[in-house]
Amino acid sequence: MQKALSENKIETIDMVIVNLYPFAETVAKGADFSECIENIDIGGPSMIRSAAKNHNDVAVIVCPEDYKKIQEEIQSNSGALSTETKKSLAAKAFAKTAEYDAAISAWFAAQNGEEFPETLNISAKRKSALRYGENPHQKAAIYVANSSIPGIANAKQIQGKELSYNNIADADAAYELVNEFSEPAVAIIKHANPCGTAIGSSLAEAYDKALACDPISAYGSIIALNQKIDKAAAEKIGTLFVEVVIAPDADEAALERFKRKSNMRLLLTGKMPSKDAREKYVRSISGGFLTQERDYITITKENLKFVSKRKPSEDEIAEMLFAFKVCKHVKSNAIVITKNKATIGIGAGQMSRVDSVKIAAEKALGIDPSKKGFALASDAFFPFADGVTLAANAGVSCIIHPGGSIRDEEVIAEADKHNIAMAFTDIRHFRH
């Protein structure tokens, strides 16, 4: 080959620069099938891969943001690039073509109606390395898989210390929870579970109601809000030690108030995610992955089956639906007790459902000993009637749960014994 180059006076190639056709951007804007096909680059990936394979002699550049630093190195290094730089560029080049092919593969699978394709290609860009993972001895990083989804991965950090792995996981859980509601909503999260959630006529009112559920656990928590933060809400949040606040936006007065808490991380996402999004969740397991649709189902009054002798009032139905939405975001076994569209008792992650009822009831009575107007939601059916007995003793007047136990009749009979209105949803909301 060298002889042929010399005989034909062909110069060798020192650098290959390729910007691929914007396939992912074309798909994202909703282009039709033919336009998406036209934006599948063929020659570009071939040139990138061949140059990257020969990186010792050819520098390959696939990201415009690298142009300036490459130019600076050439100018400061007698017109050459170091071996380390060329290796780094080659690694980036192969990652780029892998990302490109993964996007095309996923799109084609969707076009063919493959909900779970035979091969799962996961492509994501590192946003940043983190100080550590769940514990200081674990290394960690955050990656962005879809830059168009508003949420924790794409949130803009306005102020505060560097985010930790746990901060990010908790903020994601909190933001998912407040996204359930169209009314002003606040969720206070600790260790991925809500310690208080409420809706109100304003964010400030919702915050007061959420905080009242468990003010002790709220110390050092993550707070999510589903609307633009105003001064009134910021003033209230500013009196508590909070690790992270996440919301779609904040007004100037709120931003000024938060500046007085310079260590508090403030994250703004621009808007709330779609409630109906059907994106897949992926979870690592030893040697592989689990993937599933997000739990997008929301129960409405029309979905309910009233099984008790006493039928719930309209106010009780609204309270049960609120409780069930919150319960969907509590680690199973989950029990949530609410009053006036605010949580007052939460039992999370217990091995026994009756233990979750005990915890939720104890917390509820500690907040409100009146035993009046309590609604209870369970993420799965009651396997025995004992949970209903405990709920009745705590003052619960209405219960919502999926139903479906072989002992449903016993559970319903216990509800009737205590004049409790009971509704079945036929939908379970386990969260592991």
Helices and strands as residue ranges (DSSP letters): H 2-7, E 15-17, H 23-28, H 33-38, H 43-53, E 59-61, G 64-66, H 67-76, H 83-111, E 125-130, E 140-144, E 156-159, H 165-178, E 185-190, E 193-199, H 203-213, E 221-225, H 231-237, E 242-247, H 252-258, E 265-268, E 280-285, E 288-293, G 301-303, E 305-306, H 314-327, E 335-339, E 342-347, H 353-367, E 374-378, H 386-393, E 396-401, H 408-417, E 421-424
